[in-house]
Amino acid sequence: MKWYQLIFKQEQPIYLGKTKYGVLSQTRLYINGYTMCGALTNIYAIKHNLKDIEKTKAIGKRLKTITCFFPAFKEKNDYTVLYPRYDQGSFLFQSEDKKERIFEEEFRYRFVDSSTSTSIEAPVRTAKRESLHITEFICPKDKITGKPLYWVGLLGLESDEGDIQIEDDFSEVFIGGDTRYGFGYLKLVKALSGEAVQHALNVWGLNDDGTMKRMKSNEPMTLMNYLHIKPEFNIRIKGQYGLLY
């Protein structure tokens, strides 16, 4: 399997649906692999003018070996990726060298904003009852420093990838919800492969075939991707987790 590390620059606000509380639609703070796989499949189908749904599904299956994408900052010619961690029950993003640590509250303060909308009763030009809607979104830049936000993740393709040209086919993607209203545009700025990706695989906790690396029985680890848990597994999970159906 050939691995690529994809680095996208966020050009527009993005909304990554998570939970709805009353009128508020909350965004999650990272791009899950399923969402990115769907976005890559969609842009490939558009660029190659795929009309056959089965051909589109086949492309999606080839792109399914993909990680979550996490926020990153550009530092000179390199990128500092912020990986998810837990510290005494509190969620945070942390760089590999631990020099950058941003707890969830701070990240939301610096990068998350919201928009408010409502439906209008055309005949009387007044707000429609019970139509108020507030949507959270992740800003393309730090609201305090103005530093641009990037997203980094890994994509694994079989060696005979054939007609998939990473830098051409995925030069841009539209991610998340409300893409028809100016949300979700990401621009590919770099696609690394070969030896440059091997270290990233270790950080993500992945083997070359995409399976999770085995850890020592007494060594804690933060799961950065999805795990298929069978009923017979004896496993303890600390922190937050979500179910995929």
N, C-alpha and C positions, 0 to 999 in steps of 0.2 A: 504494500500500500504506500502511495506517495502522499506526503503531508504538506500542507501549505499553512502558513500563518498569514491571515488576512488582516490588514489594518485599514479601517475606514475612518474618514473624517466626517463628523456630523455637521451637516450644512443647514438643517432645519430642525425645529423642535420635533421630538418623537414622543408618541404616546404608546406605552407598552401595558396594555390592560392587565390589571391585577385583581382588585377588589372594588366593589361598589358599596359605599356607605351613604344611604339616602340619596341626595342629589350629587354626591361627589364620586367620580370615577378615578380611583387611585392608580398611579403608574408603578410598575415594578422598576427596579433600579438597574437591571441588567437585561440583555437580550438573550432569551433562551434559545437553545439550538433548534427547536422545532420552528420557532418564528423566523430565524435566519434562513433555515432550509427552505421554508415556504417563499421567502422573499427572493432568494437566489433562483429557485425554480421558476417563479413568476417572471423575473426579468429575462431569464434565458428563453422562456417561451415567447416573450414579446420580441426579443431581438432576432429570434430564428423563425418567427411567424408560425409557431406551432398551433395548428387547429385541432389536431387529434388529441383527445383527452388522455388516451392510453400512452401516447408518446410523452406527454407532459408528466404523467405519473412515473414513467420509466426514468426520466431525468431526476425527478424528486427522489427516487430510490437510490440513485447513484450519488446523491448529495446528502444522504441521511447520516453519514459518519461525520458528525460535526459537533463541536463543543458549544457551550454558552459563550457569549461575547461580553467582555467586561470593559469598563471605562479605562481610559489611558490618557496620559499627558505626553506631549512631545518635549523631549529634553535634548536640545541641539540636534543631532542626527539620529537619536535613538528614542524609544518610546517606553515610558514607565507604565506598566500595566498594574491596575489595582485589583487584586484578587479578593474574593469574599472570605471573611474570617469571623470568628466569634471570640469575644473577650469577656469572660464572666457573664455570659448570657446576652451580651449586646452585640448586634451585627455591625460590622465595619468593613471598609475596603482597605487593603494593605498592600504595599509594594513588596516585591520579593525580598529586598534588603531591609524591609521594615522601617525605612526612613520616612515613608509617606503613609500615614494612618488617618483615615477619614471615617468617623462614625456616621451611622445612618442619618442622625439628626443634622449633622454638619453638611453632609452631602446634599440632603434635601434643601437646606438653606441656601447653598451655593449654586445648585444646578436645577432645582425643581421649581416650576411656577405653575400657574393654572389659568384657564380661560373660562369665562361664564357665558352661557348662551341660553336663549329661550325661544319658543315658537310664538308666532304672532297670529292673532285672529285677524285675517285680512279685512273683513267688512268694517270692523271698528278700530283696527290698528292698535290693539292692546295686547298685552302678553297673555298667552294661552294659559289657563289654569294648570297647575302641576307640571309645567314644562321646563322649569328652571333646571339647568344642567351645568355642573362644574367639572371640567376635565383637567387633571394634572398632566404635565408634560415635562420632559427633560430638555433643558435649554442647550443649545449648541456651544455655549461658552459659559465659563465661570462668571456668575453675576457680580462677584467681588473683584476679581483680577482681570477678567476678560480673556483668560487663557482658553483656547479651543479645546473641545472634548473629542477624543478619538475612541474607537471601539476595536478590540482585538480578540480574535478567536482562531481556532484551528479547524481545517477542513481536510478530511482524508478521502482520497480517490484511489480506485484500483489503478494499477500501473498502465493498463490499456485504456486510459481515460478518453482517448480518441478525439472526438469533436468538441470537447469542453476546453476552451481557452480561457484560463482564469482571468487574466488582466483585461481581455477584450469583453468576454461575456458578463463579467461581474464588475465592470468599471464603475457602476453605480447601482444602488438598490433603493427600494422604498420599503421601509420597515414599520411594523406596528399598525395602529389604527388611524383613521382620519387622514389618510394620504391624499384624498381628494380635496382637502382643505388646506394644503400647504404644510403638511406634516410628513416626517419620515425619511427625508432624502439623505442618504449617506454616499460619500464618494470614496472609492478605493484609492488609497495613496501608495500602498505597497503590498506585494504578495511575496513572501519569503518561502523558500523550499530547500530541500537538501539538508546539509549539516546545520544550517541556521535554525532549523525547526526542532532538532533533536532535544535541545535543552528545554524548549517550550513544552514538549511532550512530557518530560520529567516533571516540570512544574505543575502541569495539568493532571499529573498522575495517570498517564496513559501509556500502554504498550504500543508497539508499532502497528499492531492489528486493530487498535482501537479499544481493546479491553482495558479494564482498570488494573493498575499495578497492585500487587499484593503488598500490604503493609505488615509490619511486625504486630503480633497479637496485642501488645500493650502500647502500641504507638497510635496516638489520636491523629485523625486527619480530617480536613475540611473537604467535603465532597463538592466538587466544582461542576459536576455534570450530572447526568441522570443515572440512576441505578435501578435495575430490575430486581426487585426483592421477592424471592419465592417464599411461600409459607413456611418451608422447612428451615429457612435461614434463621440463625440465632444472632441477631444484630441489635445493637443499642444505638439509637440516634439521639443526639443532643442538639437542640436549637430548633430552627424552623425548617419545615419541609412542605412541599406541595405534591399533590397527586396528579398524574397524567392519565387520561382515559383514552 
